[in-house]
Every structure is written in structure tokens, then in C-alpha cells.
């Protein structure tokens, strides 16, 4: 690749900063909006639960299994989906994922039996498999490791923003539309919240470039800056590029175990936060939705601050470990103060902020040891194994609630997983992940 004809190092640095700002502004808001829509469609079943269980006469165990079985389909198709995206390009594959999951999410409104609930949730997992790791992989095509934590954070705050927006929106839909056209509020919830994903999937086909070189909105100099930085980042000889080697690499499996613990916390909160808020004494669905926005708002702030600090200090083990441990502490305290709305919300805010701020830090780990197609397979494997927690967490919490009559035992289980994840993170070699 020919040298960029710039008069000084400072000129190149200036061009580099402008170019990354341009790419960030072009890609991250769109990917962020897509993730908000995706995550909302994945977890709005937590709000539907407030009336769906009574309307359909489902037990907590049925709900927990149905919420979690999504992740079995997700697990089975995650790695193949990511490898396909690496080969055919993000534009078509991400669009395919979004369009199919929006249709299936809307179809959840027609569920009338536990079997139908299980089948539609499983198919939804199959449809969405590859979206999150696909975007994580896509960002590695554009941003070097030194910038990746902040970019991951800008994308991943879609989770707490989905909570900030989705909570009040879901509560309003269930209250406002209940009975319209003879449908329950939760049926309208699944239908209306699927529409943005469908529209964004169609837009993706025209908006998202597959590669730096395919971007018509970048100048030649800008493309060269980006390509040189990615090439330099990928020239690390310590990285594995073997797809087969991913499945026998102990470092990859350690990362999968860490992420599993992280996801135990995420889905414990995502599927049960409305229930926990309601248990503290709040009854109206809209009020529950408004109050659930508070922990997620704290999560947005913490995610951005922790990712920025980790990138600036080039330190990622302790950033993850401390955040994960605080997440576990917050969930534990939410059970201690469960009958006090204010204290319970403070504890849930700590738990949510701690757990969510682990994610952008964690996703700098895989690209530190994997490159090329191995990165596609490795990111997919780690995400699929980690997301099995989405099956384990709600299933165990639901079962424990049926057995004990309280969500406390389930929250202890989830909090413990976050603390274990913090310990596992410190087992990673410092030189490997602090890049």
C-alpha cells in the first residue's frame, strides 16, 4: 500500500482523528439504533409477563423456560451465522437477521399455549443468532484495538437505552392498547415493537457498507488511513487465525466462561427487573416502566465512563472485575431492601450499572488473540456459549420463584455468578488483554 502524501506526522494524526470521527458518526448511531430495536424485541417478554401469565394461565416455570429457550436456538446457530457474515458481508446478513426476527417477534402475539410459546421463542433465537457478534466483528473491520472499547460502548449502550426507552414505552402500550381490537395489551406490545426492526432491516440493505473500500463517503486518503491501521493491528503474530484452533483454545473457553457469568447478570436483570420493581410495591404497568428506566440510565453513564477509562489506561482486567463484582453486590442488596421502592431502585441501579459496564470492556478481549476467520468463529463461539446463560438464568430464577414464592433465591444465584465472573477475569494474562 502506498504511503499517504501528507507533509507531517501531525497532518496524518489530524486526518486520522477526523476520519475516525466521520466513521463513528456514520456507523455507530445506526448500529446503536438497530441494537436498541433488537434488544427490545428480545426482552419485551419481560414486560408482557406482567399480564401474559395470568391471561394465558402460564406458571413462572413455563415463563422462565420460554424466555430462556430463545438462547438454545441462538446457541446452535451463532457460530455458523457469524462465519456466513464474514463471507457474504454485513450488509445483506444483518438485514436478513433483522427482517426475520421482526416477523417472528410480532408472531409471538398469537401464542396461546406453552408449546407455541416455546416454539416461537426458539425460532426467534435462531433468527437473531449472529446479530450481536456480527456487529462486534464488523467493528473490528473499522477500528483498531486502541479505539475498540469506546466503539463497543457506543454500540452496547443500546442495551440500557432499550431499557430507558422500552420500559415506559412497553408500559404505555400495555395500558393504552389493552382491549383494542379484542387483543390483550401484551399482544399489541409484540406487534408494535417489531415494526422498527423490520424497517431498520430494510434500510440496512441500502445503508451499511461491507468494507472500508466499499464506502463511497470516504476519500482515498481516509480509506488508506483506516486500512493501514487495521492492517497494522492485524499483523500481530501472536494472534490465532485458525478456525479449528478456536475450539481447542483454552483462552477462548476462559473468555466464554467469563461471558457466561456476565450474561447471567444481564438476563437476570432484563427478564426480571419489571417483576422486581413491581414486588417493591409499584403496581401500575406504566409506573413500573418509568421506574425501570432509572437503573438503565445509570447503566448508560457507567458503560461510557468505564469503557473510556479502560481504553485510556489500557487496563481491562480490573475494570471488568470491579464492575462485575459491583453488579453482583447491587443485585444482592436489591433483595435485602426489596420492600422499599427507593432503596431497591438504588440497589438495582448499582447492579445494572456494574453488570452493563462489563460488556464493552469484555469484547476487547477476543480480538486481542484472534484474527481473520478465527475472530469470526471465536466471537461467535464466545457469544453463543455466554448466551446460554439466557436460558439458565430465567429458567432457574423462574423455578426458584415457584418453589420459594420469592425471586430472592434466584437473585442470589445471579449475583454469585457475577462475582465468579469477576474472579475469572483476573485469571487472564495481563499482557494479553491490556492492549
C-alpha beads as a LAMMPS data file, in Angstrom:
LAMMPS data file: protein, C-alpha beads

435 atoms
434 bonds

1 atom types
1 bond types

-500.0 500.0 xlo xhi
-500.0 500.0 ylo yhi
-500.0 500.0 zlo zhi

Masses

1 110.0

Atoms # bond

1 1 1 0.000 0.000 0.000
2 1 1 1.445 3.357 -0.993
3 1 1 2.311 5.992 1.602
4 1 1 -0.170 8.757 2.261
5 1 1 1.224 12.029 0.853
6 1 1 0.968 14.188 3.962
7 1 1 3.501 16.825 4.932
8 1 1 3.966 15.815 8.564
9 1 1 3.079 13.356 11.271
10 1 1 0.749 15.939 12.774
11 1 1 -1.115 16.167 9.447
12 1 1 -1.614 12.413 9.442
13 1 1 -2.779 12.415 13.037
14 1 1 -5.247 15.160 12.261
15 1 1 -6.568 13.252 9.243
16 1 1 -6.820 10.083 11.325
17 1 1 -8.839 11.760 14.058
18 1 1 -11.168 13.410 11.548
19 1 1 -11.635 10.142 9.698
20 1 1 -12.494 8.143 12.807
21 1 1 -14.922 10.845 13.883
22 1 1 -16.546 10.640 10.448
23 1 1 -16.792 6.841 10.547
24 1 1 -18.121 6.897 14.088
25 1 1 -20.821 9.412 13.198
26 1 1 -21.772 7.461 10.092
27 1 1 -21.899 3.917 11.547
28 1 1 -22.366 3.948 15.319
29 1 1 -25.710 5.799 15.595
30 1 1 -27.263 3.444 13.054
31 1 1 -25.827 0.275 14.634
32 1 1 -26.874 1.563 18.032
33 1 1 -30.480 2.087 16.901
34 1 1 -30.518 -1.398 15.383
35 1 1 -29.308 -2.886 18.660
36 1 1 -31.932 -0.992 20.658
37 1 1 -34.606 -2.492 18.406
38 1 1 -33.052 -5.955 18.607
39 1 1 -32.726 -5.976 22.350
40 1 1 -36.223 -4.610 22.844
41 1 1 -37.663 -7.441 20.746
42 1 1 -35.585 -9.955 22.703
43 1 1 -36.607 -8.947 26.221
44 1 1 -40.024 -7.280 25.884
45 1 1 -41.353 -10.645 27.005
46 1 1 -40.327 -9.446 30.488
47 1 1 -42.998 -6.733 30.286
48 1 1 -45.504 -8.962 28.533
49 1 1 -45.133 -11.277 31.543
50 1 1 -46.876 -8.743 33.805
51 1 1 -50.241 -9.790 32.318
52 1 1 -49.457 -12.569 29.835
53 1 1 -49.025 -15.234 32.519
54 1 1 -52.427 -14.516 34.009
55 1 1 -54.173 -14.191 30.634
56 1 1 -52.766 -17.497 29.337
57 1 1 -52.588 -19.284 32.716
58 1 1 -48.817 -19.852 32.439
59 1 1 -46.727 -20.679 35.512
60 1 1 -43.452 -18.951 36.395
61 1 1 -41.634 -22.114 35.282
62 1 1 -43.318 -22.004 31.867
63 1 1 -42.353 -18.350 31.504
64 1 1 -38.762 -18.952 32.586
65 1 1 -38.350 -21.860 30.175
66 1 1 -39.973 -19.938 27.315
67 1 1 -37.874 -16.828 27.947
68 1 1 -34.739 -18.940 28.096
69 1 1 -35.327 -21.357 25.208
70 1 1 -34.651 -18.437 22.866
71 1 1 -30.989 -18.960 23.690
72 1 1 -30.921 -22.614 22.668
73 1 1 -31.726 -21.594 19.090
74 1 1 -29.311 -18.700 19.457
75 1 1 -26.557 -21.053 20.669
76 1 1 -26.973 -23.592 17.870
77 1 1 -26.812 -21.069 15.013
78 1 1 -24.479 -18.402 16.388
79 1 1 -21.102 -19.599 15.050
80 1 1 -22.425 -20.582 11.572
81 1 1 -24.168 -17.223 11.300
82 1 1 -21.006 -15.264 12.114
83 1 1 -18.905 -17.250 9.635
84 1 1 -21.528 -16.684 6.915
85 1 1 -21.475 -12.945 7.639
86 1 1 -17.682 -12.903 7.350
87 1 1 -18.032 -14.453 3.883
88 1 1 -21.087 -12.707 2.399
89 1 1 -20.754 -9.330 4.103
90 1 1 -22.534 -7.500 6.896
91 1 1 -24.991 -5.559 4.756
92 1 1 -27.059 -8.495 3.461
93 1 1 -26.632 -10.736 6.502
94 1 1 -27.505 -8.174 9.173
95 1 1 -30.542 -7.151 7.103
96 1 1 -31.634 -10.803 6.832
97 1 1 -31.330 -11.252 10.592
98 1 1 -33.349 -8.142 11.417
99 1 1 -36.169 -8.825 8.970
100 1 1 -36.681 -12.451 10.042
101 1 1 -36.555 -11.742 13.781
102 1 1 -39.037 -8.846 13.467
103 1 1 -41.577 -11.129 11.786
104 1 1 -41.145 -13.827 14.440
105 1 1 -41.247 -11.340 17.311
106 1 1 -44.564 -9.999 16.032
107 1 1 -45.857 -13.578 15.682
108 1 1 -45.480 -14.033 19.469
109 1 1 -48.783 -12.180 19.789
110 1 1 -50.574 -15.316 18.552
111 1 1 -49.242 -17.599 21.330
112 1 1 -51.999 -19.459 23.196
113 1 1 -50.200 -22.455 24.753
114 1 1 -46.846 -23.249 26.403
115 1 1 -45.789 -25.290 23.356
116 1 1 -46.458 -22.393 20.991
117 1 1 -44.555 -20.096 23.360
118 1 1 -41.543 -22.427 23.391
119 1 1 -41.514 -22.880 19.597
120 1 1 -41.770 -19.181 18.733
121 1 1 -39.085 -18.243 21.276
122 1 1 -36.762 -20.952 19.894
123 1 1 -37.279 -19.740 16.307
124 1 1 -36.702 -16.146 17.415
125 1 1 -33.327 -17.239 18.800
126 1 1 -32.452 -18.947 15.512
127 1 1 -33.404 -15.796 13.572
128 1 1 -31.410 -13.410 15.768
129 1 1 -28.317 -15.626 16.045
130 1 1 -25.282 -13.759 14.787
131 1 1 -26.553 -10.204 15.148
132 1 1 -24.633 -9.095 18.236
133 1 1 -21.337 -10.936 17.491
134 1 1 -21.715 -9.938 13.857
135 1 1 -21.691 -6.256 14.809
136 1 1 -18.780 -6.814 17.226
137 1 1 -16.887 -8.477 14.354
138 1 1 -17.928 -5.708 11.938
139 1 1 -16.424 -3.059 14.231
140 1 1 -13.067 -4.872 14.113
141 1 1 -13.054 -4.203 10.343
142 1 1 -13.082 -0.451 11.024
143 1 1 -11.455 0.303 14.389
144 1 1 -8.068 -0.831 15.798
145 1 1 -7.866 -2.304 19.311
146 1 1 -6.847 1.029 20.864
147 1 1 -10.233 2.530 19.902
148 1 1 -12.425 -0.544 20.142
149 1 1 -13.532 -0.300 23.761
150 1 1 -15.152 3.095 23.229
151 1 1 -16.768 1.974 19.975
152 1 1 -18.106 -1.169 21.648
153 1 1 -19.543 1.033 24.392
154 1 1 -21.295 3.348 21.918
155 1 1 -22.884 0.293 20.318
156 1 1 -23.637 -1.644 23.505
157 1 1 -25.339 1.171 25.362
158 1 1 -28.194 0.063 23.150
159 1 1 -28.990 -2.382 25.980
160 1 1 -29.592 0.204 28.723
161 1 1 -31.146 2.654 26.241
162 1 1 -33.571 -0.113 25.262
163 1 1 -34.426 -0.260 28.955
164 1 1 -34.759 3.527 29.286
165 1 1 -36.984 3.764 26.209
166 1 1 -38.535 0.342 26.258
167 1 1 -39.740 0.323 29.848
168 1 1 -42.024 3.356 29.644
169 1 1 -42.976 2.522 26.043
170 1 1 -43.905 -1.062 26.912
171 1 1 -45.890 0.040 29.942
172 1 1 -47.730 2.663 27.901
173 1 1 -48.572 0.202 25.099
174 1 1 -49.904 -2.385 27.548
175 1 1 -52.056 0.199 29.311
176 1 1 -53.216 2.201 26.282
177 1 1 -53.926 -0.596 23.807
178 1 1 -55.315 -3.254 26.164
179 1 1 -58.644 -4.420 24.724
180 1 1 -58.272 -2.627 21.380
181 1 1 -59.430 -4.863 18.532
182 1 1 -60.155 -7.510 21.168
183 1 1 -56.453 -8.055 21.849
184 1 1 -54.592 -8.081 25.141
185 1 1 -52.048 -5.350 25.840
186 1 1 -49.149 -7.814 25.557
187 1 1 -50.301 -8.796 22.046
188 1 1 -50.117 -5.173 20.947
189 1 1 -46.707 -4.965 22.630
190 1 1 -45.211 -7.714 20.472
191 1 1 -46.773 -6.345 17.281
192 1 1 -45.874 -2.663 17.640
193 1 1 -42.332 -3.177 18.950
194 1 1 -41.485 -5.436 15.990
195 1 1 -42.154 -2.718 13.407
196 1 1 -38.914 -0.697 13.964
197 1 1 -36.778 -3.824 13.483
198 1 1 -38.483 -4.602 10.190
199 1 1 -37.968 -1.075 8.860
200 1 1 -34.330 -0.951 10.019
201 1 1 -33.645 -4.304 8.374
202 1 1 -34.780 -2.933 5.018
203 1 1 -32.748 0.272 5.492
204 1 1 -29.630 -1.809 6.293
205 1 1 -29.655 -3.178 2.741
206 1 1 -29.015 0.327 1.398
207 1 1 -27.054 1.979 4.221
208 1 1 -24.382 -0.367 5.601
209 1 1 -21.103 -0.775 3.650
210 1 1 -19.426 -4.179 3.850
211 1 1 -15.858 -2.850 3.924
212 1 1 -13.779 0.313 4.180
213 1 1 -13.016 0.098 0.475
214 1 1 -16.735 -0.100 -0.407
215 1 1 -17.547 3.157 1.412
216 1 1 -18.464 5.852 -1.112
217 1 1 -18.484 8.545 1.597
218 1 1 -14.746 8.236 2.375
219 1 1 -11.933 9.845 0.379
220 1 1 -8.978 7.763 -0.809
221 1 1 -6.730 9.189 1.899
222 1 1 -9.308 8.397 4.553
223 1 1 -9.648 4.832 3.310
224 1 1 -5.874 4.372 3.355
225 1 1 -5.583 5.625 6.934
226 1 1 -8.231 3.191 8.123
227 1 1 -6.874 0.251 6.120
228 1 1 -3.296 0.815 7.290
229 1 1 -4.345 0.933 10.928
230 1 1 -6.393 -2.248 10.628
231 1 1 -3.564 -3.983 8.762
232 1 1 -1.090 -2.972 11.472
233 1 1 -3.497 -4.153 14.160
234 1 1 -3.937 -7.482 12.399
235 1 1 -0.227 -8.075 11.830
236 1 1 0.258 -9.207 15.452
237 1 1 1.881 -12.637 15.029
238 1 1 0.605 -13.756 18.436
239 1 1 -2.944 -13.860 17.096
240 1 1 -4.507 -17.126 16.004
241 1 1 -6.076 -17.219 12.531
242 1 1 -7.101 -20.897 12.595
243 1 1 -10.836 -21.534 12.794
244 1 1 -10.317 -25.104 14.002
245 1 1 -7.921 -23.908 16.674
246 1 1 -10.621 -21.693 18.197
247 1 1 -12.480 -24.720 19.562
248 1 1 -9.442 -26.103 21.396
249 1 1 -8.003 -22.796 22.620
250 1 1 -8.238 -22.641 26.452
251 1 1 -8.093 -18.829 26.369
252 1 1 -11.244 -18.767 24.227
253 1 1 -13.050 -21.109 26.617
254 1 1 -11.996 -18.997 29.615
255 1 1 -13.466 -15.956 27.870
256 1 1 -16.645 -17.932 27.181
257 1 1 -16.900 -18.800 30.892
258 1 1 -16.386 -15.161 31.887
259 1 1 -19.029 -14.024 29.423
260 1 1 -21.444 -16.708 30.645
261 1 1 -21.226 -15.211 34.144
262 1 1 -21.721 -11.718 32.727
263 1 1 -24.810 -12.834 30.812
264 1 1 -26.264 -14.476 33.905
265 1 1 -26.438 -10.975 35.333
266 1 1 -27.725 -9.356 32.152
267 1 1 -30.656 -11.705 31.664
268 1 1 -31.423 -11.929 35.349
269 1 1 -31.960 -8.176 35.218
270 1 1 -33.521 -7.967 31.747
271 1 1 -36.215 -10.587 32.282
272 1 1 -36.973 -9.830 35.936
273 1 1 -36.353 -6.102 36.505
274 1 1 -40.047 -5.243 35.914
275 1 1 -41.012 -8.038 38.336
276 1 1 -38.553 -6.806 40.979
277 1 1 -39.827 -3.244 40.701
278 1 1 -43.422 -4.441 40.945
279 1 1 -42.553 -6.545 44.007
280 1 1 -41.262 -3.419 45.774
281 1 1 -44.824 -2.075 45.842
282 1 1 -45.396 -0.489 42.389
283 1 1 -48.499 -1.873 40.683
284 1 1 -49.331 0.171 37.566
285 1 1 -47.607 -1.093 34.377
286 1 1 -46.694 2.431 33.221
287 1 1 -45.219 3.299 36.641
288 1 1 -43.204 0.078 36.567
289 1 1 -41.925 1.027 33.108
290 1 1 -40.928 4.529 34.183
291 1 1 -39.062 3.278 37.259
292 1 1 -37.180 0.580 35.337
293 1 1 -35.707 3.401 33.236
294 1 1 -33.722 4.606 36.281
295 1 1 -31.337 1.611 36.602
296 1 1 -30.819 1.578 32.842
297 1 1 -29.987 5.289 32.795
298 1 1 -27.298 4.612 35.403
299 1 1 -26.114 1.777 33.160
300 1 1 -25.668 4.139 30.174
301 1 1 -23.482 6.512 32.187
302 1 1 -21.397 3.759 33.790
303 1 1 -20.862 1.932 30.484
304 1 1 -19.445 5.006 28.748
305 1 1 -17.227 6.022 31.693
306 1 1 -15.784 2.551 32.302
307 1 1 -15.051 1.938 28.598
308 1 1 -13.351 5.325 28.261
309 1 1 -11.242 4.696 31.354
310 1 1 -10.243 1.189 30.184
311 1 1 -9.140 2.482 26.751
312 1 1 -7.267 5.440 28.215
313 1 1 -5.426 3.382 30.849
314 1 1 -5.019 0.297 28.605
315 1 1 -6.195 -1.746 31.593
316 1 1 -9.087 -4.135 31.134
317 1 1 -8.922 -6.930 33.728
318 1 1 -9.600 -4.858 36.834
319 1 1 -12.103 -2.625 35.055
320 1 1 -14.152 -5.726 34.240
321 1 1 -13.654 -7.424 37.598
322 1 1 -14.633 -4.437 39.747
323 1 1 -17.676 -3.645 37.595
324 1 1 -18.845 -7.281 37.678
325 1 1 -18.403 -7.555 41.457
326 1 1 -20.360 -4.322 41.993
327 1 1 -23.092 -5.709 39.758
328 1 1 -23.353 -8.781 41.987
329 1 1 -23.401 -6.628 45.123
330 1 1 -26.202 -4.477 43.737
331 1 1 -28.392 -7.489 42.925
332 1 1 -27.796 -8.927 46.398
333 1 1 -28.733 -5.635 48.058
334 1 1 -31.895 -5.431 45.930
335 1 1 -33.184 -8.482 47.810
336 1 1 -32.251 -7.018 51.193
337 1 1 -34.237 -3.840 50.502
338 1 1 -36.838 -5.411 48.236
339 1 1 -39.818 -3.966 50.094
340 1 1 -38.562 -0.367 49.916
341 1 1 -39.019 1.222 46.487
342 1 1 -36.259 3.836 46.860
343 1 1 -33.584 1.553 48.337
344 1 1 -34.485 -1.283 45.976
345 1 1 -34.097 1.054 42.980
346 1 1 -30.726 2.285 44.273
347 1 1 -29.522 -1.298 44.639
348 1 1 -30.873 -2.302 41.215
349 1 1 -29.205 0.775 39.707
350 1 1 -25.842 -0.311 41.146
351 1 1 -26.379 -3.875 39.914
352 1 1 -27.455 -2.786 36.437
353 1 1 -24.659 -0.212 36.062
354 1 1 -21.991 -2.656 37.204
355 1 1 -23.155 -5.516 35.028
356 1 1 -23.695 -3.450 31.855
357 1 1 -20.338 -1.674 32.077
358 1 1 -18.520 -5.025 31.871
359 1 1 -19.642 -5.658 28.304
360 1 1 -17.664 -3.185 26.139
361 1 1 -14.540 -3.967 28.176
362 1 1 -15.037 -7.699 27.717
363 1 1 -15.454 -7.509 23.942
364 1 1 -11.959 -6.095 23.522
365 1 1 -10.613 -9.467 24.756
366 1 1 -11.338 -11.842 21.797
367 1 1 -9.820 -9.608 19.122
368 1 1 -6.633 -9.430 21.209
369 1 1 -5.908 -13.103 20.477
370 1 1 -7.884 -13.870 17.307
371 1 1 -7.751 -12.550 13.762
372 1 1 -9.414 -13.171 10.385
373 1 1 -11.941 -16.008 10.134
374 1 1 -10.819 -17.221 13.571
375 1 1 -12.101 -13.966 15.026
376 1 1 -15.481 -14.557 13.377
377 1 1 -15.684 -18.102 14.761
378 1 1 -14.242 -17.190 18.160
379 1 1 -16.528 -14.210 18.745
380 1 1 -19.489 -16.336 17.681
381 1 1 -18.453 -19.220 19.963
382 1 1 -17.890 -16.985 22.996
383 1 1 -21.184 -15.187 22.469
384 1 1 -23.172 -18.378 21.907
385 1 1 -21.769 -20.145 24.989
386 1 1 -22.143 -16.996 27.070
387 1 1 -25.722 -16.522 25.953
388 1 1 -26.676 -19.974 27.189
389 1 1 -26.937 -18.035 30.428
390 1 1 -30.026 -16.514 28.855
391 1 1 -31.553 -19.988 29.120
392 1 1 -30.090 -20.896 32.515
393 1 1 -30.749 -17.585 34.287
394 1 1 -34.505 -17.103 33.705
395 1 1 -35.176 -20.851 33.939
396 1 1 -33.545 -21.134 37.377
397 1 1 -34.964 -17.839 38.638
398 1 1 -38.466 -18.856 37.491
399 1 1 -38.170 -22.315 39.029
400 1 1 -36.829 -20.939 42.320
401 1 1 -39.687 -18.440 42.466
402 1 1 -42.237 -21.220 42.007
403 1 1 -40.514 -23.269 44.730
404 1 1 -39.844 -20.492 47.261
405 1 1 -42.519 -17.940 46.353
406 1 1 -39.848 -15.227 46.010
407 1 1 -37.280 -14.032 43.467
408 1 1 -34.647 -13.612 46.223
409 1 1 -33.055 -17.047 45.832
410 1 1 -32.789 -16.513 42.083
411 1 1 -31.141 -13.120 42.546
412 1 1 -28.605 -14.676 44.956
413 1 1 -27.751 -17.173 42.225
414 1 1 -27.344 -14.454 39.608
415 1 1 -25.315 -12.215 41.939
416 1 1 -22.984 -15.114 42.714
417 1 1 -22.389 -15.683 39.009
418 1 1 -21.282 -12.065 38.561
419 1 1 -18.808 -12.379 41.432
420 1 1 -17.399 -15.608 39.957
421 1 1 -17.032 -13.835 36.603
422 1 1 -15.018 -11.095 38.312
423 1 1 -12.614 -13.686 39.689
424 1 1 -12.253 -15.472 36.347
425 1 1 -11.445 -12.182 34.607
426 1 1 -8.387 -11.765 36.833
427 1 1 -7.059 -15.161 35.674
428 1 1 -6.386 -13.760 32.199
429 1 1 -2.758 -12.785 31.482
430 1 1 -2.335 -9.033 31.859
431 1 1 -0.243 -8.664 28.710
432 1 1 -2.870 -10.486 26.647
433 1 1 -5.909 -8.323 27.308
434 1 1 -4.439 -4.935 28.240
435 1 1 -3.856 -3.776 24.673

Bonds

1 1 1 2
2 1 2 3
3 1 3 4
4 1 4 5
5 1 5 6
6 1 6 7
7 1 7 8
8 1 8 9
9 1 9 10
10 1 10 11
11 1 11 12
12 1 12 13
13 1 13 14
14 1 14 15
15 1 15 16
16 1 16 17
17 1 17 18
18 1 18 19
19 1 19 20
20 1 20 21
21 1 21 22
22 1 22 23
23 1 23 24
24 1 24 25
25 1 25 26
26 1 26 27
27 1 27 28
28 1 28 29
29 1 29 30
30 1 30 31
31 1 31 32
32 1 32 33
33 1 33 34
34 1 34 35
35 1 35 36
36 1 36 37
37 1 37 38
38 1 38 39
39 1 39 40
40 1 40 41
41 1 41 42
42 1 42 43
43 1 43 44
44 1 44 45
45 1 45 46
46 1 46 47
47 1 47 48
48 1 48 49
49 1 49 50
50 1 50 51
51 1 51 52
52 1 52 53
53 1 53 54
54 1 54 55
55 1 55 56
56 1 56 57
57 1 57 58
58 1 58 59
59 1 59 60
60 1 60 61
61 1 61 62
62 1 62 63
63 1 63 64
64 1 64 65
65 1 65 66
66 1 66 67
67 1 67 68
68 1 68 69
69 1 69 70
70 1 70 71
71 1 71 72
72 1 72 73
73 1 73 74
74 1 74 75
75 1 75 76
76 1 76 77
77 1 77 78
78 1 78 79
79 1 79 80
80 1 80 81
81 1 81 82
82 1 82 83
83 1 83 84
84 1 84 85
85 1 85 86
86 1 86 87
87 1 87 88
88 1 88 89
89 1 89 90
90 1 90 91
91 1 91 92
92 1 92 93
93 1 93 94
94 1 94 95
95 1 95 96
96 1 96 97
97 1 97 98
98 1 98 99
99 1 99 100
100 1 100 101
101 1 101 102
102 1 102 103
103 1 103 104
104 1 104 105
105 1 105 106
106 1 106 107
107 1 107 108
108 1 108 109
109 1 109 110
110 1 110 111
111 1 111 112
112 1 112 113
113 1 113 114
114 1 114 115
115 1 115 116
116 1 116 117
117 1 117 118
118 1 118 119
119 1 119 120
120 1 120 121
121 1 121 122
122 1 122 123
123 1 123 124
124 1 124 125
125 1 125 126
126 1 126 127
127 1 127 128
128 1 128 129
129 1 129 130
130 1 130 131
131 1 131 132
132 1 132 133
133 1 133 134
134 1 134 135
135 1 135 136
136 1 136 137
137 1 137 138
138 1 138 139
139 1 139 140
140 1 140 141
141 1 141 142
142 1 142 143
143 1 143 144
144 1 144 145
145 1 145 146
146 1 146 147
147 1 147 148
148 1 148 149
149 1 149 150
150 1 150 151
151 1 151 152
152 1 152 153
153 1 153 154
154 1 154 155
155 1 155 156
156 1 156 157
157 1 157 158
158 1 158 159
159 1 159 160
160 1 160 161
161 1 161 162
162 1 162 163
163 1 163 164
164 1 164 165
165 1 165 166
166 1 166 167
167 1 167 168
168 1 168 169
169 1 169 170
170 1 170 171
171 1 171 172
172 1 172 173
173 1 173 174
174 1 174 175
175 1 175 176
176 1 176 177
177 1 177 178
178 1 178 179
179 1 179 180
180 1 180 181
181 1 181 182
182 1 182 183
183 1 183 184
184 1 184 185
185 1 185 186
186 1 186 187
187 1 187 188
188 1 188 189
189 1 189 190
190 1 190 191
191 1 191 192
192 1 192 193
193 1 193 194
194 1 194 195
195 1 195 196
196 1 196 197
197 1 197 198
198 1 198 199
199 1 199 200
200 1 200 201
201 1 201 202
202 1 202 203
203 1 203 204
204 1 204 205
205 1 205 206
206 1 206 207
207 1 207 208
208 1 208 209
209 1 209 210
210 1 210 211
211 1 211 212
212 1 212 213
213 1 213 214
214 1 214 215
215 1 215 216
216 1 216 217
217 1 217 218
218 1 218 219
219 1 219 220
220 1 220 221
221 1 221 222
222 1 222 223
223 1 223 224
224 1 224 225
225 1 225 226
226 1 226 227
227 1 227 228
228 1 228 229
229 1 229 230
230 1 230 231
231 1 231 232
232 1 232 233
233 1 233 234
234 1 234 235
235 1 235 236
236 1 236 237
237 1 237 238
238 1 238 239
239 1 239 240
240 1 240 241
241 1 241 242
242 1 242 243
243 1 243 244
244 1 244 245
245 1 245 246
246 1 246 247
247 1 247 248
248 1 248 249
249 1 249 250
250 1 250 251
251 1 251 252
252 1 252 253
253 1 253 254
254 1 254 255
255 1 255 256
256 1 256 257
257 1 257 258
258 1 258 259
259 1 259 260
260 1 260 261
261 1 261 262
262 1 262 263
263 1 263 264
264 1 264 265
265 1 265 266
266 1 266 267
267 1 267 268
268 1 268 269
269 1 269 270
270 1 270 271
271 1 271 272
272 1 272 273
273 1 273 274
274 1 274 275
275 1 275 276
276 1 276 277
277 1 277 278
278 1 278 279
279 1 279 280
280 1 280 281
281 1 281 282
282 1 282 283
283 1 283 284
284 1 284 285
285 1 285 286
286 1 286 287
287 1 287 288
288 1 288 289
289 1 289 290
290 1 290 291
291 1 291 292
292 1 292 293
293 1 293 294
294 1 294 295
295 1 295 296
296 1 296 297
297 1 297 298
298 1 298 299
299 1 299 300
300 1 300 301
301 1 301 302
302 1 302 303
303 1 303 304
304 1 304 305
305 1 305 306
306 1 306 307
307 1 307 308
308 1 308 309
309 1 309 310
310 1 310 311
311 1 311 312
312 1 312 313
313 1 313 314
314 1 314 315
315 1 315 316
316 1 316 317
317 1 317 318
318 1 318 319
319 1 319 320
320 1 320 321
321 1 321 322
322 1 322 323
323 1 323 324
324 1 324 325
325 1 325 326
326 1 326 327
327 1 327 328
328 1 328 329
329 1 329 330
330 1 330 331
331 1 331 332
332 1 332 333
333 1 333 334
334 1 334 335
335 1 335 336
336 1 336 337
337 1 337 338
338 1 338 339
339 1 339 340
340 1 340 341
341 1 341 342
342 1 342 343
343 1 343 344
344 1 344 345
345 1 345 346
346 1 346 347
347 1 347 348
348 1 348 349
349 1 349 350
350 1 350 351
351 1 351 352
352 1 352 353
353 1 353 354
354 1 354 355
355 1 355 356
356 1 356 357
357 1 357 358
358 1 358 359
359 1 359 360
360 1 360 361
361 1 361 362
362 1 362 363
363 1 363 364
364 1 364 365
365 1 365 366
366 1 366 367
367 1 367 368
368 1 368 369
369 1 369 370
370 1 370 371
371 1 371 372
372 1 372 373
373 1 373 374
374 1 374 375
375 1 375 376
376 1 376 377
377 1 377 378
378 1 378 379
379 1 379 380
380 1 380 381
381 1 381 382
382 1 382 383
383 1 383 384
384 1 384 385
385 1 385 386
386 1 386 387
387 1 387 388
388 1 388 389
389 1 389 390
390 1 390 391
391 1 391 392
392 1 392 393
393 1 393 394
394 1 394 395
395 1 395 396
396 1 396 397
397 1 397 398
398 1 398 399
399 1 399 400
400 1 400 401
401 1 401 402
402 1 402 403
403 1 403 404
404 1 404 405
405 1 405 406
406 1 406 407
407 1 407 408
408 1 408 409
409 1 409 410
410 1 410 411
411 1 411 412
412 1 412 413
413 1 413 414
414 1 414 415
415 1 415 416
416 1 416 417
417 1 417 418
418 1 418 419
419 1 419 420
420 1 420 421
421 1 421 422
422 1 422 423
423 1 423 424
424 1 424 425
425 1 425 426
426 1 426 427
427 1 427 428
428 1 428 429
429 1 429 430
430 1 430 431
431 1 431 432
432 1 432 433
433 1 433 434
434 1 434 435
